[in-house]
Amino acid sequence: MSDKIRKFCSEHSNVVAFVLGMITIALILLIVRQATSLNTKPFFQWLANDHGDVADWVSGLGTFLAFLAIFWQVNKQTNIQRGLDAEHQRPRFSLVFIPVVRTDVTTIVFGEEQDGNKAKQLAANHSGYRKICINNMSPNTIYEIEVRLKYHLSSDPQGIREEYFLYSGLRPNHDLVLLPDFKFNESDEQIRYDHLTIRFDTSANEIGFCDYPGSHSKSHDSAFSSEKYYFVRSKNKSISATAPDVMIKKKSKTYMNLNDGMDAANKHTSYEHI
């Protein structure tokens, strides 16, 4: 029972604080009123025995409940509006393989230890490697985007590699092109993509994931499977997701798997605008 009460207070902290505040104010006003109106009647005698007539109490209680109802309605309406705003600011991505980058709307991301001039040459090379391109299809700027890419070389099927990319401020209809380390060091190797996961922070401070499993086709440089979106639950219960999108808890196993390694320090943060 105590756990349920604690959970209710945590989820409705604003309402609980308001109720306790109103009760405290009402008691203080009642005590002050009676204390200032006392003549020969001792104050503590009144406090123990004389609490006013029924009409005063009913009137005071009605006023208090009216304030409480108004606050609850305003708080509910505010949460609903915030929920709608959060849902409208969610991003949508298009993940494709491209031979040619679009000028003026493309940013390439690569490892800090890699050469920037070579990165530009790889981006401009129209033959061979098909570049992984993440396009922000939504009308909203994404505050921060983190990408975890899993792949293996054809010569080493069991050697799954992971690389992490970080970028801030991905604008609408802009492309983010990933240049993994193997393009700088093992450009002639054929590779297979196993998984790509995007973590994003929206302008409404909502955290979400877009997950792309590998297609597992026989092609060495194949596209990913269809994406699935996950959004992390907050204290605002008005925020929801429409199927096939899913709401998840921050302590859930799904969140742990999606967020695995995203907080690592060794992210690729060098970038060039094309």
GISUL-V569191 format. One line per field, one symbol per residue. ss: DSSP state (2 for helix, 1 for strand, 0 for the rest). psi: psi as a letter, one per 20 degrees, with the letter a starting at -180 (. if undefined). A space follows every 50 residues. Layout:
# GISUL-V569191
ss: ???
psi: ???
This chain:
# GISUL-V569191
ss: 02222222222022222222222222222222222220000022222220 00022222222222222222222222222222222222000011111100 00000111110000022222222200000011111100000111111111 11100000001111111111000011110002222000001111111111 10000011111111000000000111111111000000000000011100 002222222000000001011110
psi: ghhggggghghlhgggggghggggggggggggghhijpeipqghhghhho jrrhgggggghggghggggggggggghghgghgggghhjqrpqporpqhp qpqijpppprqhiqphghghghhioirdppqopopoirjqpogppppppp rqqhimhimpqpqpppqplorqkqqoppnrhhhhhlhiqqrpphqppppq prijkpprqopoqqhkriphmrrrrqrpppppqahoiipaqpqjqppqqh jrhgggghipihjqhmqoiqqpp.
